[in-house]
């Protein structure tokens, strides 16, 4: 169950934000997430609320930087994670046209019992 948070600078239109969500979700499905398992928070920030270094690690970033944080079960291999990073970046390049250097991804892995999908129940708990 991935929970995706996508943060961008204020001013992007709804179609742009929708394309971001689709690009990330499609990449997650490609590494095994169920197609209907889609939970996303897409937020815009004023310039002072989205802070980044424009050249950290020699990677050129612009004001079109996109922060993506994905919380999911601690079940993916290193190879799946690398595949995910690549697929997200490629998908975002196609639509809505984000440059590879502007894609910042962070994964947060949790145990299965740390989820409740509703009704006060830990559906994945053993």
N, CA, C and O atoms as a Tinker XYZ file with bonds, in Angstrom:
   504  protein
     1  N      0.851000   -1.170000    0.000000    73     2
     2  CA     0.000000    0.000000    0.000000    64     1     3
     3  C      0.889000    1.222000    0.000000    63     2     4     5
     4  O      1.333000    1.660000    1.062000    81     3
     5  N      1.155000    1.771000   -1.139000    73     3     6
     6  CA     1.930000    3.005000   -1.133000    64     5     7
     7  C      1.060000    4.225000   -0.817000    63     6     8     9
     8  O     -0.069000    4.354000   -1.289000    81     7
     9  N      1.621000    5.097000   -0.015000    73     7    10
    10  CA     1.053000    6.423000    0.189000    64     9    11
    11  C      2.049000    7.386000   -0.423000    63    10    12    13
    12  O      3.200000    7.457000    0.007000    81    11
    13  N      1.606000    8.125000   -1.424000    73    11    14
    14  CA     2.487000    8.991000   -2.194000    64    13    15
    15  C      2.208000   10.447000   -1.849000    63    14    16    17
    16  O      1.059000   10.891000   -1.849000    81    15
    17  N      3.269000   11.177000   -1.556000    73    15    18
    18  CA     3.185000   12.622000   -1.344000    64    17    19
    19  C      4.043000   13.283000   -2.410000    63    18    20    21
    20  O      5.225000   12.972000   -2.560000    81    19
    21  N      3.430000   14.196000   -3.143000    73    19    22
    22  CA     4.128000   14.907000   -4.209000    64    21    23
    23  C      4.026000   16.398000   -3.908000    63    22    24    25
    24  O      2.931000   16.925000   -3.713000    81    23
    25  N      5.165000   17.069000   -3.872000    73    23    26
    26  CA     5.208000   18.488000   -3.553000    64    25    27
    27  C      5.862000   19.255000   -4.689000    63    26    28    29
    28  O      6.924000   18.878000   -5.184000    81    27
    29  N      5.204000   20.347000   -5.096000    73    27    30
    30  CA     5.700000   21.198000   -6.181000    64    29    31
    31  C      5.514000   22.660000   -5.797000    63    30    32    33
    32  O      4.798000   22.994000   -4.853000    81    31
    33  N      6.173000   23.506000   -6.550000    73    31    34
    34  CA     6.032000   24.946000   -6.364000    64    33    35
    35  C      4.655000   25.388000   -6.870000    63    34    36    37
    36  O      4.173000   24.893000   -7.890000    81    35
    37  N      4.043000   26.299000   -6.166000    73    35    38
    38  CA     2.718000   26.803000   -6.526000    64    37    39
    39  C      2.711000   27.366000   -7.944000    63    38    40    41
    40  O      3.683000   27.971000   -8.395000    81    39
    41  N      1.593000   27.153000   -8.634000    73    39    42
    42  CA     1.417000   27.722000   -9.956000    64    41    43
    43  C      1.228000   26.707000  -11.064000    63    42    44    45
    44  O      0.949000   27.078000  -12.204000    81    43
    45  N      1.374000   25.439000  -10.747000    73    43    46
    46  CA     1.149000   24.405000  -11.754000    64    45    47
    47  C     -0.348000   24.148000  -11.886000    63    46    48    49
    48  O     -1.072000   24.144000  -10.890000    81    47
    49  N     -0.807000   23.936000  -13.109000    73    47    50
    50  CA    -2.250000   23.731000  -13.298000    64    49    51
    51  C     -2.664000   22.304000  -12.929000    63    50    52    53
    52  O     -1.823000   21.443000  -12.670000    81    51
    53  N     -3.970000   22.081000  -12.914000    73    51    54
    54  CA    -4.515000   20.790000  -12.495000    64    53    55
    55  C     -4.039000   19.652000  -13.400000    63    54    56    57
    56  O     -3.765000   18.555000  -12.913000    81    55
    57  N     -3.938000   19.896000  -14.696000    73    55    58
    58  CA    -3.492000   18.853000  -15.624000    64    57    59
    59  C     -2.056000   18.429000  -15.313000    63    58    60    61
    60  O     -1.728000   17.246000  -15.396000    81    59
    61  N     -1.204000   19.384000  -14.958000    73    59    62
    62  CA     0.186000   19.095000  -14.601000    64    61    63
    63  C      0.224000   18.218000  -13.353000    63    62    64    65
    64  O      0.926000   17.208000  -13.315000    81    63
    65  N     -0.536000   18.611000  -12.335000    73    63    66
    66  CA    -0.549000   17.847000  -11.087000    64    65    67
    67  C     -1.122000   16.442000  -11.306000    63    66    68    69
    68  O     -0.631000   15.472000  -10.729000    81    67
    69  N     -2.146000   16.339000  -12.129000    73    67    70
    70  CA    -2.721000   15.032000  -12.443000    64    69    71
    71  C     -1.701000   14.149000  -13.146000    63    70    72    73
    72  O     -1.593000   12.962000  -12.839000    81    71
    73  N     -0.958000   14.713000  -14.080000    73    71    74
    74  CA     0.077000   13.957000  -14.797000    64    73    75
    75  C      1.158000   13.467000  -13.838000    63    74    76    77
    76  O      1.667000   12.357000  -13.997000    81    75
    77  N      1.512000   14.280000  -12.849000    73    75    78
    78  CA     2.483000   13.849000  -11.836000    64    77    79
    79  C      1.979000   12.595000  -11.131000    63    78    80    81
    80  O      2.703000   11.609000  -10.995000    81    79
    81  N      0.740000   12.649000  -10.689000    73    79    82
    82  CA     0.157000   11.512000   -9.974000    64    81    83
    83  C      0.117000   10.254000  -10.818000    63    82    84    85
    84  O      0.437000    9.168000  -10.335000    81    83
    85  N     -0.276000   10.393000  -12.079000    73    83    86
    86  CA    -0.328000    9.224000  -12.963000    64    85    87
    87  C      1.063000    8.645000  -13.199000    63    86    88    89
    88  O      1.239000    7.426000  -13.193000    81    87
    89  N      2.045000    9.511000  -13.405000    73    87    90
    90  CA     3.412000    9.048000  -13.679000    64    89    91
    91  C      3.961000    8.229000  -12.519000    63    90    92    93
    92  O      4.577000    7.185000  -12.732000    81    91
    93  N      3.743000    8.691000  -11.306000    73    91    94
    94  CA     4.244000    7.970000  -10.133000    64    93    95
    95  C      3.469000    6.671000   -9.940000    63    94    96    97
    96  O      4.062000    5.626000   -9.674000    81    95
    97  N      2.165000    6.735000  -10.072000    73    95    98
    98  CA     1.350000    5.535000   -9.879000    64    97    99
    99  C      1.694000    4.452000  -10.906000    63    98   100   101
   100  O      1.814000    3.280000  -10.549000    81    99
   101  N      1.853000    4.829000  -12.159000    73    99   102
   102  CA     2.198000    3.858000  -13.195000    64   101   103
   103  C      3.527000    3.167000  -12.885000    63   102   104   105
   104  O      3.673000    1.969000  -13.129000    81   103
   105  N      4.486000    3.908000  -12.355000    73   103   106
   106  CA     5.779000    3.321000  -11.991000    64   105   107
   107  C      5.618000    2.345000  -10.825000    63   106   108   109
   108  O      6.258000    1.293000  -10.807000    81   107
   109  N      4.780000    2.680000   -9.863000    73   107   110
   110  CA     4.534000    1.775000   -8.739000    64   109   111
   111  C      3.863000    0.485000   -9.202000    63   110   112   113
   112  O      4.220000   -0.602000   -8.748000    81   111
   113  N      2.905000    0.604000  -10.091000    73   111   114
   114  CA     2.239000   -0.585000  -10.626000    64   113   115
   115  C      3.247000   -1.474000  -11.358000    63   114   116   117
   116  O      3.163000   -2.700000  -11.296000    81   115
   117  N      4.188000   -0.853000  -12.044000    73   115   118
   118  CA     5.205000   -1.607000  -12.784000    64   117   119
   119  C      6.094000   -2.459000  -11.875000    63   118   120   121
   120  O      6.666000   -3.450000  -12.330000    81   119
   121  N      6.217000   -2.086000  -10.594000    73   119   122
   122  CA     7.022000   -2.913000   -9.680000    64   121   123
   123  C      6.146000   -3.772000   -8.765000    63   122   124   125
   124  O      6.634000   -4.351000   -7.795000    81   123
   125  N      4.854000   -3.848000   -9.079000    73   123   126
   126  CA     4.001000   -4.791000   -8.366000    64   125   127
   127  C      2.909000   -4.232000   -7.484000    63   126   128   129
   128  O      2.157000   -5.008000   -6.895000    81   127
   129  N      2.785000   -2.924000   -7.365000    73   127   130
   130  CA     1.683000   -2.363000   -6.572000    64   129   131
   131  C      0.369000   -2.620000   -7.310000    63   130   132   133
   132  O      0.323000   -2.503000   -8.534000    81   131
   133  N     -0.690000   -2.966000   -6.592000    73   131   134
   134  CA    -1.976000   -3.180000   -7.261000    64   133   135
   135  C     -2.467000   -1.905000   -7.946000    63   134   136   137
   136  O     -2.272000   -0.804000   -7.430000    81   135
   137  N     -3.092000   -2.052000   -9.092000    73   135   138
   138  CA    -3.541000   -0.894000   -9.872000    64   137   139
   139  C     -4.526000   -0.026000   -9.089000    63   138   140   141
   140  O     -4.485000    1.200000   -9.194000    81   139
   141  N     -5.405000   -0.643000   -8.312000    73   139   142
   142  CA    -6.411000    0.136000   -7.582000    64   141   143
   143  C     -5.920000    0.643000   -6.227000    63   142   144   145
   144  O     -6.687000    1.259000   -5.488000    81   143
   145  N     -4.668000    0.395000   -5.895000    73   143   146
   146  CA    -4.071000    0.826000   -4.627000    64   145   147
   147  C     -3.437000    2.195000   -4.841000    63   146   148   149
   148  O     -2.215000    2.328000   -4.908000    81   147
   149  N     -4.287000    3.205000   -4.947000    73   147   150
   150  CA    -3.811000    4.555000   -5.271000    64   149   151
   151  C     -4.250000    5.537000   -4.198000    63   150   152   153
   152  O     -5.434000    5.844000   -4.059000    81   151
   153  N     -3.267000    6.025000   -3.439000    73   151   154
   154  CA    -3.497000    7.016000   -2.396000    64   153   155
   155  C     -2.397000    8.062000   -2.535000    63   154   156   157
   156  O     -1.219000    7.761000   -2.342000    81   155
   157  N     -2.782000    9.293000   -2.870000    73   155   158
   158  CA    -1.803000   10.340000   -3.150000    64   157   159
   159  C     -2.227000   11.663000   -2.530000    63   158   160   161
   160  O     -3.412000   11.983000   -2.451000    81   159
   161  N     -1.235000   12.416000   -2.097000    73   159   162
   162  CA    -1.429000   13.786000   -1.641000    64   161   163
   163  C     -0.521000   14.646000   -2.523000    63   162   164   165
   164  O      0.700000   14.491000   -2.497000    81   163
   165  N     -1.109000   15.538000   -3.291000    73   163   166
   166  CA    -0.334000   16.402000   -4.174000    64   165   167
   167  C     -0.528000   17.829000   -3.677000    63   166   168   169
   168  O     -1.644000   18.349000   -3.666000    81   167
   169  N      0.575000   18.457000   -3.264000    73   167   170
   170  CA     0.491000   19.774000   -2.634000    64   169   171
   171  C      1.387000   20.783000   -3.342000    63   170   172   173
   172  O      2.454000   20.449000   -3.856000    81   171
   173  N      0.922000   22.012000   -3.353000    73   171   174
   174  CA     1.699000   23.119000   -3.900000    64   173   175
   175  C      2.210000   23.989000   -2.759000    63   174   176   177
   176  O      1.578000   24.093000   -1.708000    81   175
   177  N      3.358000   24.610000   -2.982000    73   175   178
   178  CA     3.975000   25.431000   -1.949000    64   177   179
   179  C      4.449000   26.755000   -2.529000    63   178   180   181
   180  O      4.852000   26.828000   -3.690000    81   179
   181  N      4.396000   27.803000   -1.709000    73   179   182
   182  CA     5.018000   29.070000   -2.080000    64   181   183
   183  C      6.521000   28.849000   -2.176000    63   182   184   185
   184  O      7.031000   27.884000   -1.606000    81   183
   185  N      7.246000   29.714000   -2.881000    73   183   186
   186  CA     8.693000   29.525000   -3.058000    64   185   187
   187  C      9.449000   29.299000   -1.742000    63   186   188   189
   188  O     10.357000   28.469000   -1.691000    81   187
   189  N      9.088000   30.019000   -0.692000    73   187   190
   190  CA     9.795000   29.853000    0.580000    64   189   191
   191  C      9.399000   28.568000    1.313000    63   190   192   193
   192  O     10.018000   28.211000    2.316000    81   191
   193  N      8.382000   27.883000    0.822000    73   191   194
   194  CA     7.932000   26.649000    1.447000    64   193   195
   195  C      8.437000   25.394000    0.754000    63   194   196   197
   196  O      8.111000   24.282000    1.168000    81   195
   197  N      9.227000   25.563000   -0.293000    73   195   198
   198  CA     9.801000   24.429000   -1.018000    64   197   199
   199  C     11.275000   24.739000   -1.221000    63   198   200   201
   200  O     11.661000   25.374000   -2.202000    81   199
   201  N     12.077000   24.290000   -0.294000    73   199   202
   202  CA    13.493000   24.653000   -0.250000    64   201   203
   203  C     14.326000   23.503000   -0.818000    63   202   204   205
   204  O     14.109000   22.342000   -0.468000    81   203
   205  N     15.264000   23.824000   -1.682000    73   203   206
   206  CA    16.136000   22.825000   -2.282000    64   205   207
   207  C     17.455000   23.471000   -2.673000    63   206   208   209
   208  O     17.529000   24.682000   -2.885000    81   207
   209  N     18.495000   22.651000   -2.766000    73   207   210
   210  CA    19.782000   23.140000   -3.235000    64   209   211
   211  C     19.833000   22.926000   -4.747000    63   210   212   213
   212  O     19.632000   21.803000   -5.209000    81   211
   213  N     20.095000   23.967000   -5.523000    73   211   214
   214  CA    20.046000   23.841000   -6.984000    64   213   215
   215  C     21.172000   23.024000   -7.601000    63   214   216   217
   216  O     21.140000   22.748000   -8.800000    81   215
   217  N     22.188000   22.622000   -6.794000    73   215   218
   218  CA    23.306000   21.873000   -7.374000    64   217   219
   219  C     23.842000   20.772000   -6.472000    63   218   220   221
   220  O     24.956000   20.300000   -6.702000    81   219
   221  N     23.105000   20.347000   -5.463000    73   219   222
   222  CA    23.588000   19.317000   -4.549000    64   221   223
   223  C     23.948000   18.049000   -5.317000    63   222   224   225
   224  O     23.184000   17.605000   -6.174000    81   223
   225  N     25.098000   17.468000   -5.016000    73   223   226
   226  CA    25.652000   16.276000   -5.650000    64   225   227
   227  C     25.883000   16.461000   -7.150000    63   226   228   229
   228  O     25.940000   15.489000   -7.903000    81   227
   229  N     26.014000   17.721000   -7.573000    73   227   230
   230  CA    26.277000   18.003000   -8.982000    64   229   231
   231  C     25.064000   17.846000   -9.880000    63   230   232   233
   232  O     25.198000   17.813000  -11.104000    81   231
   233  N     23.896000   17.749000   -9.296000    73   231   234
   234  CA    22.648000   17.600000  -10.057000    64   233   235
   235  C     22.001000   18.976000  -10.167000    63   234   236   237
   236  O     21.775000   19.642000   -9.157000    81   235
   237  N     21.708000   19.395000  -11.375000    73   235   238
   238  CA    21.118000   20.715000  -11.618000    64   237   239
   239  C     19.605000   20.673000  -11.394000    63   238   240   241
   240  O     18.894000   19.910000  -12.046000    81   239
   241  N     19.122000   21.503000  -10.461000    73   239   242
   242  CA    17.701000   21.597000  -10.161000    64   241   243
   243  C     17.190000   22.995000  -10.454000    63   242   244   245
   244  O     17.921000   23.979000  -10.350000    81   243
   245  N     15.923000   23.060000  -10.822000    73   243   246
   246  CA    15.291000   24.341000  -11.115000    64   245   247
   247  C     14.078000   24.523000  -10.211000    63   246   248   249
   248  O     13.804000   23.685000   -9.353000    81   247
   249  N     13.362000   25.607000  -10.405000    73   247   250
   250  CA    12.141000   25.834000   -9.633000    64   249   251
   251  C     11.027000   24.852000  -10.004000    63   250   252   253
   252  O      9.958000   24.873000   -9.394000    81   251
   253  N     11.267000   24.000000  -10.990000    73   251   254
   254  CA    10.302000   22.958000  -11.337000    64   253   255
   255  C     10.570000   21.651000  -10.586000    63   254   256   257
   256  O     10.022000   20.606000  -10.938000    81   255
   257  N     11.409000   21.711000   -9.558000    73   255   258
   258  CA    11.731000   20.518000   -8.771000    64   257   259
   259  C     10.439000   19.899000   -8.225000    63   258   260   261
   260  O      9.504000   20.598000   -7.832000    81   259
   261  N     10.424000   18.570000   -8.216000    73   259   262
   262  CA     9.286000   17.806000   -7.713000    64   261   263
   263  C      9.798000   16.883000   -6.612000    63   262   264   265
   264  O     10.672000   16.049000   -6.848000    81   263
   265  N      9.256000   17.035000   -5.424000    73   263   266
   266  CA     9.592000   16.151000   -4.307000    64   265   267
   267  C      8.554000   15.036000   -4.253000    63   266   268   269
   268  O      7.352000   15.301000   -4.231000    81   267
   269  N      9.019000   13.795000   -4.232000    73   267   270
   270  CA     8.127000   12.643000   -4.181000    64   269   271
   271  C      8.545000   11.792000   -2.997000    63   270   272   273
   272  O      9.687000   11.337000   -2.919000    81   271
   273  N      7.626000   11.582000   -2.086000    73   271   274
   274  CA     7.892000   10.698000   -0.950000    64   273   275
   275  C      6.872000    9.572000   -0.995000    63   274   276   277
   276  O      5.665000    9.803000   -1.056000    81   275
   277  N      7.383000    8.354000   -0.966000    73   275   278
   278  CA     6.522000    7.178000   -1.039000    64   277   279
   279  C      6.718000    6.354000    0.223000    63   278   280   281
   280  O      7.827000    5.917000    0.530000    81   279
   281  N      5.629000    6.150000    0.944000    73   279   282
   282  CA     5.640000    5.277000    2.105000    64   281   283
   283  C      5.005000    3.965000    1.674000    63   282   284   285
   284  O      3.880000    3.943000    1.175000    81   283
   285  N      5.734000    2.869000    1.870000    73   283   286
   286  CA     5.180000    1.571000    1.514000    64   285   287
   287  C      5.805000    0.464000    2.353000    63   286   288   289
   288  O      6.736000    0.696000    3.123000    81   287
   289  N      5.274000   -0.746000    2.188000    73   287   290
   290  CA     5.760000   -1.880000    2.977000    64   289   291
   291  C      7.223000   -2.165000    2.685000    63   290   292   293
   292  O      7.696000   -1.967000    1.566000    81   291
   293  N      7.917000   -2.621000    3.680000    73   291   294
   294  CA     9.333000   -2.959000    3.574000    64   293   295
   295  C      9.477000   -4.340000    2.938000    63   294   296   297
   296  O      9.883000   -5.299000    3.594000    81   295
   297  N      9.139000   -4.426000    1.652000    73   295   298
   298  CA     9.169000   -5.711000    0.956000    64   297   299
   299  C      9.883000   -5.631000   -0.397000    63   298   300   301
   300  O     10.034000   -6.656000   -1.062000    81   299
   301  N     10.323000   -4.452000   -0.819000    73   299   302
   302  CA    10.932000   -4.303000   -2.146000    64   301   303
   303  C     12.436000   -4.551000   -2.083000    63   302   304   305
   304  O     13.094000   -4.241000   -1.089000    81   303
   305  N     12.959000   -5.113000   -3.159000    73   303   306
   306  CA    14.395000   -5.342000   -3.275000    64   305   307
   307  C     15.070000   -4.054000   -3.740000    63   306   308   309
   308  O     14.409000   -3.122000   -4.199000    81   307
   309  N     16.380000   -4.018000   -3.614000    73   307   310
   310  CA    17.139000   -2.874000   -4.103000    64   309   311
   311  C     16.912000   -2.691000   -5.597000    63   310   312   313
   312  O     16.775000   -1.563000   -6.070000    81   311
   313  N     16.872000   -3.780000   -6.336000    73   311   314
   314  CA    16.655000   -3.691000   -7.786000    64   313   315
   315  C     15.289000   -3.091000   -8.104000    63   314   316   317
   316  O     15.175000   -2.285000   -9.027000    81   315
   317  N     14.255000   -3.468000   -7.361000    73   315   318
   318  CA    12.920000   -2.891000   -7.571000    64   317   319
   319  C     12.921000   -1.388000   -7.279000    63   318   320   321
   320  O     12.275000   -0.611000   -7.983000    81   319
   321  N     13.646000   -0.990000   -6.242000    73   319   322
   322  CA    13.723000    0.429000   -5.902000    64   321   323
   323  C     14.415000    1.210000   -7.013000    63   322   324   325
   324  O     13.960000    2.288000   -7.395000    81   323
   325  N     15.509000    0.669000   -7.529000    73   323   326
   326  CA    16.209000    1.333000   -8.636000    64   325   327
   327  C     15.315000    1.424000   -9.865000    63   326   328   329
   328  O     15.294000    2.441000  -10.558000    81   327
   329  N     14.580000    0.354000  -10.125000    73   327   330
   330  CA    13.639000    0.340000  -11.252000    64   329   331
   331  C     12.567000    1.412000  -11.044000    63   330   332   333
   332  O     12.173000    2.097000  -11.987000    81   331
   333  N     12.104000    1.548000   -9.811000    73   331   334
   334  CA    11.086000    2.545000   -9.499000    64   333   335
   335  C     11.606000    3.959000   -9.735000    63   334   336   337
   336  O     10.923000    4.767000  -10.364000    81   335
   337  N     12.795000    4.268000   -9.245000    73   335   338
   338  CA    13.382000    5.598000   -9.449000    64   337   339
   339  C     13.466000    5.922000  -10.937000    63   338   340   341
   340  O     13.097000    7.012000  -11.375000    81   339
   341  N     13.955000    4.958000  -11.695000    73   339   342
   342  CA    14.117000    5.165000  -13.137000    64   341   343
   343  C     12.769000    5.357000  -13.820000    63   342   344   345
   344  O     12.609000    6.272000  -14.629000    81   343
   345  N     11.801000    4.506000  -13.502000    73   343   346
   346  CA    10.485000    4.596000  -14.136000    64   345   347
   347  C      9.779000    5.906000  -13.797000    63   346   348   349
   348  O      9.173000    6.524000  -14.672000    81   347
   349  N      9.850000    6.333000  -12.544000    73   347   350
   350  CA     9.222000    7.607000  -12.168000    64   349   351
   351  C      9.844000    8.736000  -12.969000    63   350   352   353
   352  O      9.133000    9.563000  -13.539000    81   351
   353  N     11.162000    8.775000  -13.014000    73   351   354
   354  CA    11.858000    9.851000  -13.715000    64   353   355
   355  C     11.525000    9.837000  -15.205000    63   354   356   357
   356  O     11.279000   10.890000  -15.792000    81   355
   357  N     11.514000    8.663000  -15.818000    73   355   358
   358  CA    11.169000    8.568000  -17.238000    64   357   359
   359  C      9.720000    8.974000  -17.478000    63   358   360   361
   360  O      9.432000    9.720000  -18.414000    81   359
   361  N      8.808000    8.490000  -16.641000    73   359   362
   362  CA     7.395000    8.834000  -16.794000    64   361   363
   363  C      7.159000   10.332000  -16.662000    63   362   364   365
   364  O      6.404000   10.920000  -17.437000    81   363
   365  N      7.809000   10.948000  -15.676000    73   363   366
   366  CA     7.642000   12.389000  -15.477000    64   365   367
   367  C      8.229000   13.182000  -16.645000    63   366   368   369
   368  O      7.740000   14.264000  -16.972000    81   367
   369  N      9.271000   12.646000  -17.270000    73   367   370
   370  CA     9.849000   13.300000  -18.435000    64   369   371
   371  C      8.875000   13.315000  -19.607000    63   370   372   373
   372  O      8.812000   14.287000  -20.359000    81   371
   373  N      8.114000   12.227000  -19.759000    73   371   374
   374  CA     7.134000   12.133000  -20.844000    64   373   375
   375  C      5.944000   13.050000  -20.588000    63   374   376   377
   376  O      5.518000   13.784000  -21.479000    81   375
   377  N      5.422000   13.009000  -19.397000    73   375   378
   378  CA     4.289000   13.862000  -19.023000    64   377   379
   379  C      4.314000   14.010000  -17.523000    63   378   380   381
   380  O      4.212000   13.020000  -16.799000    81   379
   381  N      4.444000   15.199000  -17.057000    73   379   382
   382  CA     4.221000   16.489000  -17.701000    64   381   383
   383  C      5.472000   17.188000  -18.236000    63   382   384   385
   384  O      5.420000   18.383000  -18.527000    81   383
   385  N      6.582000   16.486000  -18.373000    73   383   386
   386  CA     7.781000   17.107000  -18.926000    64   385   387
   387  C      8.779000   17.592000  -17.892000    63   386   388   389
   388  O      9.417000   18.626000  -18.087000    81   387
   389  N      8.924000   16.862000  -16.800000    73   387   390
   390  CA     9.865000   17.234000  -15.745000    64   389   391
   391  C     11.269000   16.760000  -16.138000    63   390   392   393
   392  O     11.445000   15.622000  -16.575000    81   391
   393  N     12.253000   17.626000  -15.982000    73   391   394
   394  CA    13.643000   17.258000  -16.272000    64   393   395
   395  C     14.133000   16.272000  -15.214000    63   394   396   397
   396  O     13.736000   16.373000  -14.053000    81   395
   397  N     14.987000   15.323000  -15.592000    73   395   398
   398  CA    15.464000   14.309000  -14.641000    64   397   399
   399  C     16.095000   14.894000  -13.375000    63   398   400   401
   400  O     15.909000   14.344000  -12.289000    81   399
   401  N     16.831000   15.987000  -13.493000    73   399   402
   402  CA    17.461000   16.586000  -12.327000    64   401   403
   403  C     16.476000   17.199000  -11.354000    63   402   404   405
   404  O     16.822000   17.463000  -10.203000    81   403
   405  N     15.258000   17.427000  -11.802000    73   403   406
   406  CA    14.226000   18.023000  -10.954000    64   405   407
   407  C     13.366000   16.988000  -10.236000    63   406   408   409
   408  O     12.375000   17.342000   -9.597000    81   407
   409  N     13.736000   15.719000  -10.337000    73   407   410
   410  CA    12.959000   14.650000   -9.693000    64   409   411
   411  C     13.710000   14.179000   -8.447000    63   410   412   413
   412  O     14.773000   13.567000   -8.549000    81   411
   413  N     13.156000   14.464000   -7.285000    73   411   414
   414  CA    13.728000   14.089000   -5.987000    64   413   415
   415  C     12.789000   13.057000   -5.370000    63   414   416   417
   416  O     11.611000   13.343000   -5.156000    81   415
   417  N     13.299000   11.862000   -5.082000    73   415   418
   418  CA    12.464000   10.765000   -4.579000    64   417   419
   419  C     13.009000   10.266000   -3.244000    63   418   420   421
   420  O     14.216000   10.089000   -3.077000    81   419
   421  N     12.102000   10.044000   -2.305000    73   419   422
   422  CA    12.451000    9.495000   -0.994000    64   421   423
   423  C     11.479000    8.364000   -0.684000    63   422   424   425
   424  O     10.265000    8.535000   -0.788000    81   423
   425  N     12.013000    7.217000   -0.305000    73   423   426
   426  CA    11.180000    6.080000    0.080000    64   425   427
   427  C     11.192000    5.920000    1.595000    63   426   428   429
   428  O     12.242000    6.020000    2.231000    81   427
   429  N     10.027000    5.672000    2.162000    73   427   430
   430  CA     9.890000    5.399000    3.588000    64   429   431
   431  C      9.276000    4.006000    3.698000    63   430   432   433
   432  O      8.144000    3.785000    3.268000    81   431
   433  N     10.020000    3.076000    4.272000    73   431   434
   434  CA     9.545000    1.702000    4.377000    64   433   435
   435  C      9.048000    1.416000    5.787000    63   434   436   437
   436  O      9.691000    1.759000    6.779000    81   435
   437  N      7.893000    0.781000    5.845000    73   435   438
   438  CA     7.279000    0.478000    7.137000    64   437   439
   439  C      6.843000   -0.982000    7.174000    63   438   440   441
   440  O      6.729000   -1.636000    6.137000    81   439
   441  N      6.602000   -1.477000    8.380000    73   439   442
   442  CA     6.075000   -2.830000    8.541000    64   441   443
   443  C      4.601000   -2.842000    8.148000    63   442   444   445
   444  O      3.919000   -1.820000    8.229000    81   443
   445  N      4.125000   -3.987000    7.730000    73   443   446
   446  CA     2.745000   -4.106000    7.252000    64   445   447
   447  C      1.707000   -3.717000    8.314000    63   446   448   449
   448  O      0.639000   -3.203000    7.982000    81   447
   449  N      2.024000   -3.963000    9.583000    73   447   450
   450  CA     1.033000   -3.656000   10.625000    64   449   451
   451  C      0.884000   -2.161000   10.898000    63   450   452   453
   452  O      0.065000   -1.762000   11.726000    81   451
   453  N      1.666000   -1.336000   10.213000    73   451   454
   454  CA     1.589000    0.113000   10.420000    64   453   455
   455  C      0.564000    0.799000    9.526000    63   454   456   457
   456  O      0.619000    2.016000    9.351000    81   455
   457  N     -0.358000    0.050000    8.966000    73   455   458
   458  CA    -1.390000    0.620000    8.097000    64   457   459
   459  C     -2.780000    0.317000    8.644000    63   458   460   461
   460  O     -3.040000   -0.768000    9.165000    81   459
   461  N     -3.659000    1.292000    8.516000    73   459   462
   462  CA    -5.089000    1.072000    8.677000    64   461   463
   463  C     -5.755000    1.770000    7.506000    63   462   464   465
   464  O     -5.606000    2.979000    7.331000    81   463
   465  N     -6.483000    1.015000    6.708000    73   463   466
   466  CA    -7.137000    1.561000    5.519000    64   465   467
   467  C     -8.528000    2.093000    5.824000    63   466   468   469
   468  O     -9.224000    2.580000    4.933000    81   467
   469  N     -8.925000    2.000000    7.073000    73   467   470
   470  CA   -10.233000    2.489000    7.475000    64   469   471
   471  C    -10.856000    1.560000    8.499000    63   470   472   473
   472  O    -10.380000    0.447000    8.723000    81   471
   473  N    -11.914000    2.028000    9.109000    73   471   474
   474  CA   -12.695000    1.273000   10.088000    64   473   475
   475  C    -11.913000    0.925000   11.348000    63   474   476   477
   476  O    -12.345000    0.070000   12.120000    81   475
   477  N    -10.773000    1.570000   11.570000    73   475   478
   478  CA    -9.997000    1.316000   12.777000    64   477   479
   479  C     -9.381000   -0.066000   12.834000    63   478   480   481
   480  O     -9.134000   -0.595000   13.918000    81   479
   481  N     -9.129000   -0.656000   11.670000    73   479   482
   482  CA    -8.608000   -2.019000   11.587000    64   481   483
   483  C     -7.247000   -2.004000   10.916000    63   482   484   485
   484  O     -7.038000   -1.273000    9.948000    81   483
   485  N     -6.319000   -2.807000   11.422000    73   483   486
   486  CA    -5.008000   -2.977000   10.786000    64   485   487
   487  C     -5.132000   -4.156000    9.815000    63   486   488   489
   488  O     -4.826000   -5.296000   10.165000    81   487
   489  N     -5.584000   -3.864000    8.594000    73   487   490
   490  CA    -5.915000   -4.908000    7.628000    64   489   491
   491  C     -4.743000   -5.818000    7.260000    63   490   492   493
   492  O     -4.960000   -6.986000    6.937000    81   491
   493  N     -3.521000   -5.317000    7.301000    73   491   494
   494  CA    -2.356000   -6.128000    6.925000    64   493   495
   495  C     -1.667000   -6.784000    8.122000    63   494   496   497
   496  O     -0.678000   -7.495000    7.946000    81   495
   497  N     -2.169000   -6.560000    9.323000    73   495   498
   498  CA    -1.529000   -7.115000   10.520000    64   497   499
   499  C     -1.712000   -8.620000   10.553000    63   498   500   501
   500  O     -2.763000   -9.134000   10.170000    81   499
   501  N     -0.686000   -9.326000   11.013000    73   499   502
   502  CA    -0.805000  -10.800000   11.103000    64   501   503
   503  C     -1.816000  -11.223000   12.147000    63   502   504
   504  O     -2.034000  -12.418000   12.347000    81   503
